[in-house]
Amino acid sequence: MGFRVVVVDRRPGYLTRERFPGAAALVESAGDELEVVLPLDAESYAVVMNHNFADDQAYVRELMKTPVAYVGMLGPAPAHRAHPPQPRRRGPMDEARVYGPVGLDIGTDGAEQVALAVIAEILAVRSGRRARSLRERRAAIHAPTD
């Protein structure tokens, strides 16, 4: 899809080329220095999944300090509703950039299909569009909005 994929993990044993052969980079970071070790801008998109909800929230808090356009959190919806990320600093968190659970609701099952749902959501966010079926669109397909 043209994205440069960077895998970040605090555990060096998980950051291997065997596990992530297509990654452009493997970055060891607990998240607290993300802004230093990884240049992130408004055209960056992040998906967080550590199999540890506390770790996920720590990464999200740090990502919210950057201009990243999209912060997706993999995992079940009840966990996201029960424990939304809380900022550690004063001021409101821009929750509009946080998507959890991540991905479009297209009835997916399995890793590849979930990845498709996530990428589709990121593409919709990047385009400034609300994801829906093209048959619902009143304007021409490539028109900015309708």
Residue frames as qw, qx, qy, qz and C-alpha x, y, z in Angstrom:
[[0.000, 0.884, 0.467, 0.000, 0.00, 0.00, 0.00],
 [0.372, 0.708, -0.064, 0.597, 3.04, 2.24, -0.07],
 [0.516, -0.829, 0.098, -0.192, 3.50, 2.55, 3.68],
 [0.413, 0.484, -0.666, 0.390, 6.94, 2.32, 5.27],
 [0.803, -0.503, -0.259, -0.188, 6.39, -0.06, 8.18],
 [0.177, 0.521, -0.638, 0.539, 8.44, 0.39, 11.34],
 [0.761, -0.415, -0.496, -0.056, 8.08, -2.09, 14.19],
 [0.042, -0.607, 0.468, -0.641, 8.69, -0.73, 17.70],
 [0.832, -0.399, -0.378, -0.078, 9.00, -2.91, 20.80],
 [0.320, -0.817, 0.406, -0.256, 10.65, -2.57, 24.18],
 [0.841, -0.268, 0.470, 0.009, 11.70, -6.25, 24.02],
 [0.140, 0.659, -0.610, -0.417, 14.74, -6.77, 21.76],
 [0.357, -0.080, 0.928, 0.069, 14.07, -10.51, 21.50],
 [0.508, 0.586, 0.600, -0.195, 10.90, -9.79, 19.53],
 [0.304, 0.860, -0.143, -0.385, 12.57, -7.37, 17.12],
 [0.522, -0.257, 0.716, 0.387, 13.99, -9.80, 14.58],
 [0.301, 0.369, -0.517, -0.711, 14.07, -9.87, 10.79],
 [0.090, -0.093, -0.982, -0.137, 12.67, -13.39, 10.94],
 [0.089, 0.535, 0.726, -0.423, 9.53, -12.13, 12.67],
 [0.261, 0.846, 0.216, -0.411, 9.20, -8.95, 10.57],
 [0.633, 0.019, 0.480, 0.607, 10.94, -9.54, 7.22],
 [0.293, 0.675, 0.448, 0.507, 9.05, -6.74, 5.45],
 [0.295, -0.891, -0.216, 0.268, 9.67, -4.05, 8.04],
 [0.425, 0.808, -0.117, 0.391, 11.66, -1.02, 6.92],
 [0.135, 0.538, -0.576, 0.601, 13.10, -0.69, 10.42],
 [0.704, -0.450, -0.543, 0.081, 13.05, -2.37, 13.82],
 [0.027, 0.633, -0.282, 0.720, 13.26, 0.09, 16.74],
 [0.538, -0.325, -0.694, 0.351, 13.80, -0.83, 20.36],
 [0.085, -0.340, 0.168, -0.921, 11.88, 1.58, 22.58],
 [0.078, -0.359, -0.832, 0.415, 9.69, 1.42, 25.65],
 [0.063, 0.764, 0.571, 0.296, 7.80, 4.33, 24.14],
 [0.316, -0.841, -0.224, 0.378, 8.91, 7.06, 26.50],
 [0.234, -0.585, 0.341, 0.698, 11.48, 8.34, 23.99],
 [0.608, 0.494, 0.597, 0.170, 9.53, 7.74, 20.77],
 [0.254, 0.959, 0.077, -0.103, 9.89, 11.35, 19.66],
 [0.224, -0.781, 0.524, 0.256, 13.68, 10.99, 19.87],
 [0.465, -0.223, 0.820, 0.249, 14.22, 7.56, 18.29],
 [0.346, 0.402, 0.786, 0.318, 11.56, 7.75, 15.58],
 [0.077, 0.148, -0.104, -0.980, 10.66, 10.84, 13.54],
 [0.134, 0.533, 0.835, -0.011, 6.86, 11.01, 13.51],
 [0.067, 0.092, -0.119, -0.986, 4.79, 13.59, 11.68],
 [0.550, 0.272, 0.300, -0.730, 1.19, 14.27, 10.68],
 [0.718, 0.356, -0.425, -0.421, 1.54, 11.79, 7.83],
 [0.156, 0.246, -0.935, 0.204, 2.45, 8.97, 10.23],
 [0.786, -0.260, -0.194, -0.527, -0.01, 6.31, 11.35],
 [0.005, -0.378, 0.859, -0.345, 0.49, 4.03, 14.35],
 [0.827, -0.243, -0.360, -0.358, -1.09, 0.73, 15.36],
 [0.155, -0.533, 0.694, -0.459, -0.40, -0.45, 18.90],
 [0.927, -0.183, -0.174, -0.276, -0.52, -4.05, 20.14],
 [0.097, 0.589, -0.742, 0.306, 1.70, -5.49, 22.84],
 [0.689, -0.242, -0.679, -0.076, -0.56, -8.15, 24.39],
 [0.404, -0.351, -0.538, 0.651, -0.26, -6.04, 27.55],
 [0.027, 0.853, 0.456, 0.253, -2.88, -3.34, 27.93],
 [0.399, -0.834, -0.020, 0.380, -0.73, -1.22, 30.27],
 [0.486, -0.224, 0.454, 0.713, 2.07, -1.21, 27.68],
 [0.255, 0.571, 0.607, 0.491, -0.43, -0.32, 24.96],
 [0.147, -0.937, -0.318, 0.008, -1.67, 2.65, 26.96],
 [0.482, -0.643, 0.179, 0.568, 1.89, 3.82, 27.63],
 [0.418, 0.078, 0.555, 0.715, 2.67, 3.82, 23.89],
 [0.087, 0.753, 0.557, 0.339, -0.59, 5.63, 23.11],
 [0.310, -0.887, -0.159, 0.304, 0.17, 8.32, 25.70],
 [0.438, -0.454, 0.365, 0.684, 3.55, 8.92, 24.07],
 [0.324, 0.334, 0.656, 0.594, 2.13, 8.84, 20.54],
 [0.018, -0.872, -0.485, -0.060, -0.40, 11.49, 21.55],
 [0.330, -0.766, 0.076, 0.546, 2.51, 13.86, 22.23],
 [0.327, -0.145, 0.601, 0.714, 3.42, 13.61, 18.53],
 [0.416, 0.366, -0.094, -0.827, 1.55, 14.89, 15.46],
 [0.093, 0.034, 0.968, 0.232, 0.70, 11.32, 14.33],
 [0.426, -0.052, -0.286, -0.857, -2.62, 11.41, 12.45],
 [0.847, -0.154, -0.317, -0.398, -3.91, 8.01, 13.57],
 [0.085, -0.386, 0.846, -0.357, -3.31, 5.90, 16.66],
 [0.798, -0.096, -0.392, -0.448, -5.02, 2.53, 16.39],
 [0.322, -0.400, 0.773, -0.373, -5.27, 0.08, 19.27],
 [0.577, 0.013, -0.766, -0.285, -5.78, -3.59, 18.52],
 [0.041, -0.028, -0.855, 0.515, -7.83, -5.52, 21.02],
 [0.105, -0.546, -0.825, -0.098, -11.40, -6.06, 22.15],
 [0.102, -0.633, -0.219, -0.735, -13.82, -3.14, 22.34],
 [0.622, -0.715, -0.305, -0.089, -14.82, -3.72, 25.99],
 [0.709, -0.295, -0.125, 0.629, -11.21, -3.25, 27.11],
 [0.289, 0.293, 0.151, 0.899, -10.93, 0.03, 25.22],
 [0.326, -0.683, -0.318, -0.571, -14.20, 1.34, 26.63],
 [0.732, -0.611, -0.281, 0.107, -13.35, 0.29, 30.19],
 [0.617, -0.539, 0.103, 0.563, -9.79, 1.70, 30.10],
 [0.486, 0.841, 0.091, 0.218, -9.41, 4.60, 27.66],
 [0.652, 0.165, -0.203, 0.712, -5.85, 5.97, 27.49],
 [0.308, -0.916, -0.221, 0.131, -5.27, 8.65, 30.11],
 [0.439, 0.729, -0.225, 0.475, -2.74, 11.42, 29.54],
 [0.698, -0.343, -0.357, 0.518, 0.02, 11.80, 32.10],
 [0.249, -0.014, -0.052, 0.967, 0.22, 15.51, 31.53],
 [0.216, 0.535, 0.454, -0.679, -2.30, 18.26, 31.96],
 [0.336, 0.394, -0.333, -0.788, -4.69, 19.13, 29.20],
 [0.842, 0.232, 0.306, -0.378, -7.15, 17.09, 27.17],
 [0.416, -0.185, 0.790, 0.410, -6.05, 14.26, 24.92],
 [0.455, 0.368, -0.334, -0.738, -7.08, 14.55, 21.27],
 [0.589, 0.021, 0.788, -0.178, -9.18, 11.39, 21.32],
 [0.691, 0.606, 0.034, -0.393, -10.28, 11.93, 17.72],
 [0.366, 0.643, -0.660, -0.132, -6.91, 10.49, 16.66],
 [0.243, -0.256, 0.909, -0.221, -7.33, 7.33, 18.78],
 [0.746, 0.082, -0.385, -0.538, -9.10, 4.38, 17.16],
 [0.045, 0.207, -0.942, 0.260, -9.79, 1.47, 19.43],
 [0.741, -0.126, 0.579, 0.317, -10.56, -1.15, 18.59],
 [0.007, 0.528, -0.475, -0.704, -8.80, -0.48, 15.32],
 [0.129, 0.035, 0.880, 0.455, -10.17, -1.27, 11.86],
 [0.491, -0.003, -0.238, -0.838, -13.37, -1.06, 9.87],
 [0.587, 0.038, 0.691, -0.420, -16.33, -3.23, 10.82],
 [0.555, 0.392, -0.493, -0.544, -16.31, -5.47, 7.75],
 [0.945, -0.109, 0.115, -0.286, -16.78, -8.83, 9.45],
 [0.460, 0.618, -0.633, 0.075, -13.15, -9.90, 9.35],
 [0.895, -0.390, 0.208, -0.069, -11.60, -13.01, 10.79],
 [0.888, 0.076, 0.111, 0.440, -7.93, -13.92, 10.80],
 [0.451, -0.539, 0.095, 0.705, -4.75, -11.85, 10.73],
 [0.288, 0.112, 0.515, 0.799, -4.79, -10.98, 7.01],
 [0.082, -0.691, -0.600, -0.396, -8.40, -9.85, 7.06],
 [0.392, -0.810, -0.267, 0.344, -7.88, -7.80, 10.23],
 [0.428, -0.309, 0.256, 0.810, -4.86, -6.18, 8.55],
 [0.137, 0.411, 0.592, 0.680, -7.06, -5.30, 5.56],
 [0.249, -0.824, -0.501, -0.087, -9.68, -3.73, 7.87],
 [0.468, -0.673, -0.062, 0.570, -6.97, -1.69, 9.63],
 [0.355, -0.081, 0.412, 0.835, -5.33, -0.48, 6.41],
 [0.026, 0.607, 0.618, 0.499, -8.74, 0.43, 4.98],
 [0.321, -0.861, -0.360, 0.161, -9.48, 2.54, 8.06],
 [0.460, -0.499, 0.150, 0.719, -6.08, 4.25, 7.86],
 [0.268, 0.206, 0.548, 0.765, -6.65, 5.03, 4.18],
 [0.114, -0.781, -0.556, -0.260, -10.07, 6.52, 4.99],
 [0.417, -0.794, -0.156, 0.413, -8.54, 8.68, 7.74],
 [0.450, -0.245, 0.340, 0.789, -5.72, 9.76, 5.42],
 [0.127, 0.377, 0.597, 0.696, -8.27, 10.75, 2.77],
 [0.174, 0.050, 0.297, -0.938, -10.49, 12.55, 5.26],
 [0.555, -0.112, -0.525, -0.636, -13.38, 10.28, 4.46],
 [0.646, -0.169, 0.557, -0.494, -15.91, 8.37, 6.50],
 [0.005, 0.165, -0.945, -0.283, -15.66, 4.77, 5.37],
 [0.648, 0.305, 0.462, -0.522, -18.83, 3.49, 3.73],
 [0.629, 0.273, 0.677, 0.266, -19.90, 1.63, 0.63],
 [0.116, -0.145, 0.390, 0.902, -19.38, 3.45, -2.66],
 [0.069, -0.485, -0.766, -0.416, -22.99, 2.71, -3.57],
 [0.241, -0.770, -0.495, 0.324, -23.97, 5.16, -0.79],
 [0.311, -0.363, 0.126, 0.869, -21.90, 7.95, -2.33],
 [0.395, 0.798, 0.396, -0.225, -23.84, 10.65, -4.17],
 [0.139, 0.866, -0.327, -0.351, -20.84, 12.46, -5.69],
 [0.758, 0.508, -0.408, -0.005, -18.41, 11.08, -8.23],
 [0.922, -0.229, -0.210, 0.232, -16.04, 8.47, -6.78],
 [0.658, 0.052, -0.140, 0.738, -12.95, 10.72, -6.91],
 [0.100, -0.799, -0.113, -0.583, -14.68, 13.94, -5.86],
 [0.134, 0.411, -0.605, 0.669, -13.24, 15.31, -2.59],
 [0.127, 0.163, 0.815, -0.541, -16.43, 14.87, -0.50],
 [0.238, -0.381, -0.624, -0.640, -20.17, 14.69, -0.86]]
